[in-house]
Amino acid sequence: MERHETAAGPGTLYLCATPIGNLGDITARVLETLRSVDLIAAEDTRNTLHLLNHFGIRKPLVSYHEHNKYEKAEELKARLRNGENIALVTDAGTPVISDPGEVLAAECLEEGLPVTSLPGACALITALTLSGISARRFCFEGFLPSVRKERRRILEQLEQEERTMVLYEAPHHLRETLAELREALGGSRRITLCRELTKRYEEACPTTLDGAVALYEEREPRGEYVLVIAGADPAQKEAQRRAEWEQMDIAGHVDYYEQQGMDRKAAMKQAALDRGISRRDVYRALLD
């Protein structure tokens, strides 16, 4: 049984993971908590009401979403201070992950209010394990920023990322995002497009970014997508860098680093390392 604080002390905020498609994926612990708390805060009360009705749970619901997350957080914290226990749920999956619940959880922890997380369904982990791409080291980017300048900055960073990358995307933005990823990472980069996870028409499509762009030129995107993308190959990156240096003469190579703020000695050392030659060879070339 879940242990809840009595009214003599503050209540607890329960971060409750809910199914991302298949209702059978809810945990017994989450169901027990939803039945026992005083209040459920939901990203979309209509979606959550469907879930609660399915399991015969009757509890007060309040809306907590992107557009009211700061002001509503104050109200919910006040109720927690008064000893009420609150369950926080997102539309599907684990609260806080690409979700406005991040604000409430952080503020409660900062104020010393009790917070606990109840594990369960998460599209990020489900897609990663289904993708066939290495899960040993990975990074999660969520949705790419909508602001163009910030979006370009993130894509430039991802170009050098060696870990497996996981992104979320909505169907109406999928084609644009795939085209941008291909431009930034190259058409040969491996990707698995996961959609309708845990649902009847679940699909995991392993391909390349060239293949993904071509596929969705002919096919209409449907459902919410999780994109799992292979990280940059260190050996391939090194070969690419060496090819770039080989197209530059030694003097230009040293000058490149001096332009970055290095002194002459450090620039010569780095150019020698890049080219796999000795500093003496660099010195001789500069004299010539």
N, C-alpha and C positions, 0 to 999 in steps of 0.2 A: 504494500500500500504506500502511496505517496504521503510523506509527512508534511503537513502544512502548519505555518505559524498560527498561533491563536490571535485573537483580536487584541491581546495585550501588547503584541509587538507588530512590526511591519509585516505585510503580506509578501508573497513571493511572486515574481514574474516568471512564468513558465513559457519558454520558447518551444512551441510544439510543431514538429514536422508533420505535415499532412501529405496524402498521396499526390503524385504528379500525374496520375491518370487512373491507375487501378486502385479502387477503394480497399482492396484486400491488403494493400501495403501499409495501412495504418497500424501502429503498434498498440498492444494492450495497455502499455503505460500511458500513451497519449490519450486513449479513450478514457481510462480511469481518471486522468487529470481533467479532461474536458468535462466530465460528469461532476467533479468535486469542486472546481473553482467557483468563485462568485461571479465572474465576468469573463467574456471572451472578446478580445479585440481582434478584428479581422480586416484584412486589406479590402475585401469585397464581401459584405455581409450576405449578399445573395448566394454567392458560391459556398460560403461557409454554412449557411442555413441548409443548403442541399446536403452537405456532408453530415451535419448534425441530425437532420431528419432521417437520413439513411440508417443511422445508428441509434435512433430513438433518444437523442439527447436534447433536453430543453434547458437552455441557459440564456441569460440576457446577453445581447450582442451590441457592440459599439463599433463604429467604423474608424479604422486607423489606416491612413493611406498617404501617398506621396504629397498630397496637397494640404494635409492638415497635421502632418507628423510632428511639428514643433509645438503647436498650441495644444493638440490632443495629448502629447506626452506629459504636459504639465498636469492635465486633469487626471491621467492614469496614475502618475506618481503620487498625487494627493490621495487617491483611493488606496494605493499600496501602503502609504504611511498610516492610513486609518485601519490597516489590518486586513484589507481585502486581498484575496489571491486572484491573479489575472493570468489567463492563457492568451498568448499572442500567436496568431496563425497568419500565414500568408495565403495567397490564392492557391498555391500548390508548391510543395517542397518545404525546405527549411527556412524559417524566418532569418532575417539579417543578410542572407546571401542574395546580393542584388535586390535588396528589399528595404523599404522605409523603416522596418523594425530595427535596423542598425542604430538609428537615433535613440529610440526608447531604451534599448538594451544598454547602450553606452552611458546614457544619462543616469540610469538606475545604478549601474555599477559605480559611477563616479560619486554618487550620493550615498553609497553604502547600502542601497536597498537590495534585498536578496534576489538573485537571478539564477535560474538554472535552465539548461538546454536538454530537451528530450530528443535523442537521435531518431532519425527516420529517413524517409525518401528525400533524395537530392538529385536533381537533373544533372548537375556537374559530375558527380561521382558515377552515376548510372551510365552516362555517355562515355566517360573515360574508360570504364571497365569494358564497355561494349565495343570500343573503337578499333582495337587491334593495334593501337599505337602505344608506345612505351608509357607506362604509368609510374615509373620509378621516380622521375622528377617532373613536375608540371607546375604551370602557373595558370591562374584564373583571371581573365580580363573582364568577365561579365559582358555587358553591352558596350560596344565602342562608343565614345563620346559623340554626341550629335553636333557639337560645335566643330566646324571644319578644321580650324587651326589645331585644336587639341587632338582631334582624330588623326591628323597627319603626324603629329608628334608621337603618338602611341604606336602608329604603324611603323614609323622609322625605328623605334626601339625594338619592336617585335622582329624586325629583319635580322637582328643579331642574336635573338633569344635562342638558346640551345635546348631549353626545356620544352616539353610538350605544352602546347597552348590550348586553352579551352575558352570559347566565347559563346555567348548567347546571342540569338538573333530572331527577330520577328519576320514572318513570311514576306511582308511588303517591303522590307529593306534587304532581303537576302541577296538578290542579284547585284545590287550596288556594292554590298560588303564583299562578296566573292570577287568581284572585279578589282576592288581596291586591295584585297589581300593578295591576289595574283600579281598585281603591279609591284607591291612591296616585297613579297617573298619569293616570287618566281613561279612560273606555271608548273614546274615539276615537283613542287613541294607536296607531300602527302597530306591528305585531309580525309576525315570521316565525317559525313554529315548525318547527324542523328535527329530523328523527328518522331513525334507521337510516342515518346518513351513510355513504356509499360502499358500502352493502350493496344487496341485490337490491330491497328495498322502500323505498329511500331516498325521503324526502318533504320538500319545503319548502312550507309552507302560509302564504302572506302574507295577513294579515287585520288586524283591530283587536283590542284587548283585549276589547271587547264580543263580537266575533265568535268569538274564541278560547274565551271562557267558554261561550258558547252551543254551540259545536262539541263541546266535551268534556262537556257535559251529556248529549249523545246518543251519544257515542263513548267507548269505553274506551281510556285512554292505554296505549300499548304501545311499548316500546323506550326508549332513553335520549334525552333531549331537549336541544337547544341552543336557547335563546330569544334572538332578536335583536330588540331594541326600539329604535325611533326615539327620538332625544333630544328634549328639550323645544324647541319653536319659540320663539326669542328674541322675535319680534314678538308672538306670542300671549301669552307671559309678560308682556311689557310692557303689552299691552292689558288683561290681567287685573289687573295691579298698579294701572294707572290707574283701572280701574273700582272697585277697592277704595278707593282714595284719594278718589274722587269721592263715595262714600257717606259719607265722614267730613268734618266741617267742618274749617276751617283750624286752629282752636284745638285740636281733638282730634288733628289730624295732628301739630302741633308737640309736643303733650303726649306723643304716642306715642314720639317720639324722645328726649324728656327722660327718659321712663321707662326708656329703654335706656342712660342714662348720659351723653347729650350735654348740653352747656350750651345755654342759650337761643339764642345766636347761631348755633351749628352746627345746632341743630334747625330753626330758621327757614330756614336756607340749604337744608337737605336737603328740607324740605317744599316749598319753592319749586321745587326741581329736579324732585321727584316730580310736581308738579301742572302744570309747564310755565308757571309764572308768575314774576314778579319778587319779590325779597325785600321790596320796598316794598309790594307788594300783600299779602303775608303780614303785614307790620307793621301796615298799615291795618286788616286784618281783626281782628287781635288787639286794637287800640285800640277797635274797635267792639264 
